[in-house]
């Protein structure tokens, strides 16, 4: 069956461009193209959607409505995938998007979205439970080159890597302990070791947790494992 998709963007030109890109695409049914998040939420309340495409800044405040809507959907419609299409290479937005876990979430940059297959791949990935983060956003977050992130990830032990995979799935420390057969204290030690090996600065635990997940998602081949 085709994936049912809705989108929200206050720019008429963007809505028309996305509509043209998605209409007639095999495997995709564009259900609604909305001017703001409230309009899209009304659609979601009455229609089954698999994935929504959201701008970051929309009326009424033009700040981070897309990120807020993604957080709301995680609570009200957890099976709906969210693809953020942003004009901003802003790590804070990506951190906010992934605060509740990386499953069914994507953050793409509009000026780097070059083709229909690229957008379709992101839609299919989040619909299947995976994640996509533009590498440029990850680079801005870690202030380094992609190779630096990969070399740091290579220092993790197999157990630390397993713990990081569970973190990327949005699991709590208690859930990770249950899944891997560890004590909660052991999980905390592994997480602190992950933070140290990835050279993440001391910040609130949530911020370091999401930064670690972003580094993990930048590693080639991780999408299929999360």
C-alpha positions in Angstrom: 0.0 0.0 0.0 1.1 3.6 -0.7 2.5 5.6 2.2 0.0 8.4 3.1 1.8 11.7 3.5 0.8 15.2 4.7 2.9 18.3 4.7 2.9 21.7 6.4 4.9 24.8 5.2 3.8 28.4 5.3 5.5 29.1 1.9 3.2 28.6 -1.0 6.2 28.0 -3.3 7.6 25.3 -1.1 4.1 23.6 -0.8 3.8 23.7 -4.6 7.3 22.3 -5.1 6.8 19.5 -2.7 3.4 18.7 -4.1 4.8 18.5 -7.6 7.7 16.3 -6.3 5.4 13.9 -4.5 2.3 13.8 -6.8 2.3 10.7 -8.9 5.3 9.2 -7.1 4.8 5.4 -6.9 4.3 4.3 -3.4 3.3 7.8 -2.1 -0.2 9.3 -1.6 -0.1 13.0 -0.8 -3.2 13.5 1.4 -2.8 17.2 2.4 -0.6 20.2 1.8 -1.2 22.7 4.7 -0.1 26.2 5.4 0.5 25.6 9.1 0.7 23.0 11.9 -2.8 23.6 13.2 -4.3 22.8 9.8 -2.2 19.7 9.5 -3.2 18.5 13.0 -6.8 18.7 11.9 -6.0 16.5 8.9 -4.2 14.0 11.2 -7.2 13.9 13.5 -9.4 12.7 10.6 -7.1 10.9 8.3 -4.6 8.1 8.7 -1.1 9.4 7.8 2.1 7.5 7.8 4.5 10.4 7.5 4.4 14.2 7.7 6.8 16.7 6.2 7.2 19.8 8.4 8.9 23.2 8.1 10.6 24.4 11.3 9.3 27.9 11.5 5.6 28.3 10.8 2.8 30.6 12.1 1.8 31.9 14.5 5.3 32.6 16.1 7.6 31.6 13.3 10.1 30.1 15.7 10.1 26.3 16.1 6.5 25.2 15.5 7.7 22.2 13.4 9.8 20.9 16.3 7.0 21.4 18.8 4.6 19.6 16.5 7.0 16.7 16.1 7.2 16.4 19.9 3.4 16.5 20.2 3.0 13.8 17.6 5.4 11.5 19.5 2.9 11.6 22.3 -0.4 11.5 20.4 0.6 9.6 17.2 3.8 7.7 17.9 3.5 5.7 14.7 3.6 8.8 12.4 7.0 9.5 11.0 8.2 13.1 10.9 10.6 14.6 8.2 11.7 18.1 9.1 12.6 20.1 6.0 14.6 23.1 7.3 16.2 26.2 5.9 18.5 26.2 9.0 21.6 24.1 9.6 20.9 24.6 13.3 21.9 21.7 15.7 19.6 23.0 18.4 16.6 22.1 16.2 18.0 18.6 15.5 18.6 18.2 19.3 15.0 19.2 20.0 13.7 16.8 17.3 15.5 13.9 18.7 15.0 14.7 22.4 12.4 11.8 22.7 14.4 9.3 20.6 15.6 9.1 17.0 13.0 6.6 15.8 10.8 7.8 12.9 12.5 11.2 12.7 14.5 12.9 9.9 16.1 16.4 9.7 16.9 17.5 6.1 18.1 20.8 4.8 16.0 22.3 2.0 18.9 23.7 0.1 20.5 20.2 0.0 17.4 18.4 -1.0 18.3 17.8 -4.6 16.0 15.0 -5.9 12.8 13.2 -5.6 14.6 9.9 -4.8 16.4 11.6 -1.9 13.1 12.8 -0.3 11.4 9.5 -1.0 14.2 7.6 0.7 13.8 9.8 3.8 10.0 9.2 3.8 10.4 5.5 3.5 13.1 5.4 6.2 11.1 7.1 8.9 7.9 5.2 7.9 9.9 2.0 8.6 11.0 3.3 12.0 14.5 4.7 11.1 16.2 8.0 11.1 17.9 10.4 8.7 20.0 13.4 9.8 21.7 15.6 7.2 25.5 15.1 7.7 26.0 18.9 7.5 23.9 19.3 10.7 26.0 16.6 12.4 29.2 18.4 11.4 27.9 21.7 12.8 27.0 19.9 16.0 30.4 18.3 16.6 32.5 21.1 15.0 34.6 18.6 13.1 34.7 16.6 10.0 32.7 13.4 9.4 35.9 11.3 9.7 36.4 12.6 13.3 33.0 11.2 14.4 33.7 7.8 12.8 37.1 7.5 14.4 35.6 8.3 17.9 32.8 5.8 17.4 35.4 3.2 16.6 36.8 3.5 20.1 33.6 2.2 21.7 33.6 -1.3 23.0 31.0 -3.8 21.7 28.9 -3.4 24.8 29.1 0.5 24.7 28.0 0.3 21.0 25.0 -1.8 22.0 24.1 0.7 24.7 24.4 3.5 22.1 22.1 1.7 19.7 19.5 1.4 22.5 19.9 5.1 23.2 19.3 5.9 19.6 16.0 4.0 19.8 15.0 6.3 22.6 15.2 3.7 25.4 15.5 4.9 29.0 18.4 3.6 31.2 16.0 1.2 32.9 14.8 -0.1 29.5 18.4 -0.5 28.3 19.2 -2.5 31.4 16.3 -4.8 30.8 17.1 -5.3 27.1 20.8 -6.0 27.6 20.5 -7.9 30.9 22.5 -5.3 32.8 22.0 -3.5 36.1 20.9 0.2 35.8 24.2 1.2 37.5 26.2 -0.7 34.8 24.2 1.0 32.1 25.0 4.4 33.6 28.7 3.6 33.7 28.6 2.5 30.0 26.8 5.7 29.0 29.3 7.9 30.9 32.1 6.0 29.1 30.3 6.6 25.7 30.2 10.3 26.5 33.9 10.4 27.4 35.0 8.4 24.4 33.0 10.6 22.0 34.6 13.7 23.7 31.2 15.2 24.5 31.5 18.3 26.8 29.7 18.3 30.1 26.2 19.5 29.5 22.8 18.4 30.7 22.5 14.7 30.3 19.7 14.9 27.7 21.9 17.2 25.5 24.9 14.8 25.7 22.6 11.8 25.1 21.1 13.3 21.9 24.5 14.5 20.7 25.8 10.9 21.1 22.9 9.7 19.1 23.5 12.2 16.3 27.1 11.1 16.1 25.9 7.5 15.9 23.4 8.3 13.1 26.1 9.9 11.1 27.9 6.6 10.9 27.3 4.9 7.5 25.0 1.9 7.8 23.3 2.8 11.1 19.9 3.4 9.7 19.1 -0.3 9.3 20.2 -1.0 12.9 18.0 1.5 14.6 
